[in-house]
Amino acid sequence: MFDLKSYLAAKQILINNFLQETIKKTANSGRISEAMEYSLMAGGKRIRPVLCMAACEAVNGKYQYALPAACAIEMVHTYSLIHDDLPAMDDDILRRGKETSHVKYDEATAILAGDALLTLAFKTLSMAGLSETDGNTALKWLNIICFISRAAGSEGMIEGQMRDVASEKTILDFDQLEQIHQLKTGALIKASVLTGVILGKGTDEHLQQLKIYGENIGLAFQVADDILNVEGDPIVMGKSAGTDTAHGKNTYPSLMGLAESKKFANKLIARAMNSINSFGTRADPLRAIASYIIKRKQ
């Protein structure tokens, strides 16, 4: 039986070591580097980078080759959390059981630390491409830079965040809410999966199958987050609960109720599982992560 706990632990060590070394190599060792490291190394399951490497393995690629891209995606994710927690956005004081960046330092430092992590992510991706001696392989990295930037920017995560902020204290329908979360949360998760497929030299068929997987687990992740914000334990989660209601946010529990939200999350995971049936045991990590997404307590 596949042991997800051991798999995550092994991958997390690789990811954390790479991230730590990358931060150490930054030119500035002062306050901004400290703030970057504070948020980047604050913990977390590293689901997005692990998904990237697991997808690479699922198509018979070497996960080590996907490590720089996986860690770049984690930098993008961490930057988004720093900015998400700011007083102008969600105004949260806890993240991963620690003070949020603007509470630990100050608002200006938090903004700059997020900006710095975002640019460091694309430096990491471009350096991986520059290290290639084969032009076609280097071009693959250029395509990945374009792919991740679209998922993280105004065509993906940023647009989703903007819609989320703009819709506070209004009532959206199901399709509008789904569109927000496909952009805000789903785009980067899907990009994590597909980046792994590309770096693992997967076929067009692999890309199509894992695109379905990524889209469904990305949305399920947000549904699970919405549920946890209602009934999760702040001590276990490492962040505040009940904030969505306080901000008048549109969520799946507010639209569908808790019971229906849980059914919907299970339906999404079932679709994701079905899309990777043909991958055999190579996709066991992806299956286990999909199940974990809706069973997690944090």
C-alpha positions in Angstrom: 0.0 0.0 0.0 1.3 3.4 -0.9 2.6 5.4 2.1 1.8 9.1 1.4 3.3 10.3 4.7 6.7 8.9 3.9 6.5 10.1 0.3 5.6 13.7 1.3 8.4 13.7 4.0 11.0 12.6 1.5 10.0 15.2 -1.1 9.6 17.9 1.5 13.2 17.5 2.5 14.4 18.0 -1.1 12.1 21.0 -1.6 13.1 22.7 1.7 16.8 22.1 1.0 16.5 23.6 -2.4 14.5 26.6 -1.2 16.9 27.2 1.7 19.9 27.1 -0.6 18.2 29.4 -3.1 17.5 32.0 -0.4 21.1 31.8 0.8 22.3 32.7 -2.7 20.3 35.9 -2.8 22.6 39.0 -3.0 21.0 40.8 -0.1 21.3 39.1 3.3 19.5 41.9 5.2 15.9 42.5 6.2 14.3 41.6 2.9 16.0 38.2 2.7 15.0 37.5 6.3 11.4 38.3 5.6 11.5 36.1 2.4 13.0 33.2 4.3 10.5 33.7 7.2 7.5 33.1 5.0 9.0 30.6 2.6 10.4 28.3 5.3 7.4 28.6 7.7 6.3 25.1 6.9 3.3 23.8 5.0 2.9 20.5 3.1 4.4 21.8 -0.1 1.5 20.3 -2.1 2.2 22.2 -5.3 5.8 21.3 -5.7 5.1 17.7 -4.7 2.4 17.6 -7.3 4.9 18.8 -9.9 7.4 16.1 -9.1 4.7 13.4 -8.7 3.3 14.3 -12.2 6.8 14.1 -13.6 7.2 10.6 -12.1 3.8 9.5 -13.4 5.0 10.0 -17.0 8.3 8.1 -16.3 10.3 11.3 -15.8 12.9 11.9 -13.2 11.5 14.0 -10.4 14.9 15.6 -9.7 14.7 17.4 -13.1 11.4 19.0 -12.1 12.8 20.2 -8.7 13.7 23.8 -9.8 10.3 24.4 -11.4 8.5 22.8 -8.4 10.3 25.1 -6.0 9.7 28.1 -8.2 6.0 27.4 -8.0 6.3 27.2 -4.2 7.9 30.7 -4.2 5.0 32.0 -6.3 2.5 30.4 -3.9 4.2 31.8 -0.9 4.3 35.3 -2.4 0.5 35.0 -3.0 0.0 34.1 0.7 2.0 37.0 1.9 -0.1 39.4 -0.2 -3.3 37.6 0.6 -2.8 38.1 4.3 -2.2 41.9 4.0 -4.7 44.3 5.7 -5.9 45.5 2.3 -6.8 41.9 1.4 -7.8 39.3 4.0 -6.1 41.0 7.0 -5.0 37.7 8.6 -2.7 37.6 11.6 -1.8 33.9 11.4 -0.3 31.7 8.6 1.0 28.2 9.1 0.9 28.7 12.9 3.1 31.8 12.9 2.5 35.5 12.6 1.8 36.7 9.1 4.6 38.6 7.4 3.1 42.1 7.9 2.5 41.4 11.6 6.0 40.0 12.1 7.7 42.8 10.2 5.5 45.5 8.7 3.2 46.0 5.8 5.9 47.5 3.5 8.3 44.7 4.2 5.7 42.1 3.6 4.8 43.6 0.2 8.4 43.8 -0.8 9.1 40.2 0.4 6.2 38.9 -1.7 7.5 40.9 -4.7 11.0 39.5 -4.2 9.8 35.9 -4.0 7.8 36.3 -7.2 10.8 37.6 -9.1 13.1 35.0 -7.5 10.8 32.3 -8.8 11.3 33.4 -12.4 15.0 33.8 -11.9 15.1 30.2 -10.7 13.1 29.0 -13.8 15.3 31.0 -16.2 18.5 29.8 -14.7 17.3 26.2 -15.1 16.7 26.9 -18.8 20.1 28.7 -19.2 21.9 25.6 -17.8 20.7 23.5 -20.7 23.1 22.9 -23.6 20.4 21.6 -25.9 18.4 24.4 -27.6 15.1 22.4 -27.7 15.3 21.6 -24.0 16.1 25.2 -23.2 13.0 26.2 -25.2 10.9 23.8 -23.0 11.9 25.9 -20.0 10.9 29.1 -21.8 7.5 27.6 -22.4 7.2 26.6 -18.8 8.1 30.2 -17.8 5.2 31.4 -20.0 2.9 28.7 -18.7 3.5 29.5 -15.0 3.4 33.3 -15.5 -0.1 32.9 -17.1 -1.3 30.7 -14.3 0.0 33.2 -11.7 -0.9 36.5 -13.4 -3.9 38.3 -14.7 -5.1 35.3 -16.7 -5.1 33.1 -13.6 -4.5 33.6 -9.9 -4.5 37.4 -9.9 -7.7 37.6 -11.8 -9.3 35.1 -9.4 -8.2 37.1 -6.4 -9.5 40.3 -8.0 -12.9 38.7 -8.6 -12.9 37.3 -5.1 -12.3 40.8 -3.6 -14.8 42.5 -5.9 -17.5 40.0 -5.0 -17.3 40.4 -1.2 -20.7 41.1 0.3 -22.5 40.2 -2.9 -24.1 36.8 -3.8 -22.7 34.9 -6.7 -24.2 31.9 -8.5 -22.5 28.5 -8.7 -20.8 29.1 -12.1 -19.4 32.5 -11.0 -18.0 31.0 -7.8 -16.4 28.1 -9.7 -14.8 30.5 -12.2 -13.2 32.5 -9.3 -11.7 29.4 -7.7 -10.6 27.8 -11.0 -8.5 31.0 -11.4 -7.6 31.9 -7.8 -6.6 28.4 -6.6 -7.0 26.0 -9.5 -4.7 27.7 -12.0 -1.5 27.3 -10.1 -2.3 23.8 -9.0 -3.1 22.8 -12.5 0.2 24.5 -13.7 2.1 22.5 -11.0 0.8 19.2 -12.5 1.3 20.1 -16.1 4.8 21.5 -15.6 5.7 18.1 -14.2 4.3 16.4 -17.2 6.2 18.6 -19.6 9.5 18.2 -17.8 8.9 14.5 -17.6 8.5 14.4 -21.4 4.9 13.3 -21.2 2.9 12.8 -24.4 0.0 14.9 -25.5 -2.4 12.3 -24.2 -0.7 12.5 -20.8 -1.1 16.2 -20.8 -4.8 15.9 -21.5 -5.4 13.3 -18.8 -3.4 15.2 -16.2 -5.1 18.4 -17.2 -8.4 16.9 -16.1 -6.7 15.7 -12.9 -5.2 19.1 -12.1 -8.4 21.0 -12.8 -10.5 18.8 -10.5 -8.1 18.6 -7.6 -7.5 22.4 -7.9 -11.1 23.1 -7.4 -11.5 20.4 -4.7 -8.6 22.0 -2.8 -10.6 25.3 -2.6 -13.8 23.6 -1.7 -11.9 21.8 1.2 -10.4 25.2 2.2 -13.8 26.7 2.3 -15.1 23.9 4.5 -12.1 24.1 6.9 -12.7 27.9 7.3 -16.1 27.0 8.7 -15.4 23.9 10.8 -11.6 23.6 11.1 -9.6 23.9 14.3 -7.4 27.1 14.2 -4.7 25.4 16.3 -4.5 22.5 13.9 -4.8 24.7 10.8 -2.3 27.2 11.9 -4.5 30.1 10.8 -7.8 31.7 11.8 -11.2 30.2 11.1 -14.4 31.9 10.3 -12.7 34.7 8.3 -14.6 34.1 5.1 -18.0 34.8 6.8 -16.5 37.9 8.6 -15.4 39.3 5.2 -18.6 38.4 3.4 -16.9 36.1 1.0 -18.6 33.8 -1.4 -17.8 30.2 -0.5 -19.1 26.8 -1.3 -20.6 26.2 2.2 -22.4 29.6 2.0 -23.8 28.7 -1.4 -24.4 25.0 -1.0 -24.2 24.2 2.7 -21.6 22.1 4.3 -23.0 18.7 3.5 -23.4 19.5 -0.2 -20.0 21.1 -0.4 -18.5 17.9 0.9 -20.3 15.8 -1.7 -19.1 18.2 -4.4 -15.5 17.9 -3.2 -15.8 14.1 -3.3 -17.3 14.2 -6.8 -14.3 16.3 -8.0 -11.8 13.9 -6.5 -13.6 11.0 -8.2 -13.3 12.7 -11.6 -9.6 13.3 -10.9 -9.0 9.7 -10.0 -10.8 8.5 -13.0 -8.7 10.6 -15.3 -5.5 8.8 -14.3 -6.7 5.2 -14.3 -4.4 4.2 -17.2 -1.2 5.3 -15.4 -1.0 2.3 -13.1 1.1 2.4 -10.0 3.2 5.3 -11.3 0.3 7.6 -10.4 -0.2 6.3 -6.8 1.3 9.5 -5.4 -1.2 11.6 -7.4 -4.1 9.4 -6.2 -3.0 9.6 -2.6 -2.6 13.4 -2.8 -6.0 13.7 -4.3 -7.5 11.8 -1.4 -5.5 13.8 1.1 -6.8 17.1 -0.3 -10.3 16.6 1.0 -9.3 14.7 4.2 -6.8 17.2 5.5 -7.3 19.1 8.6 -5.1 22.1 7.7 
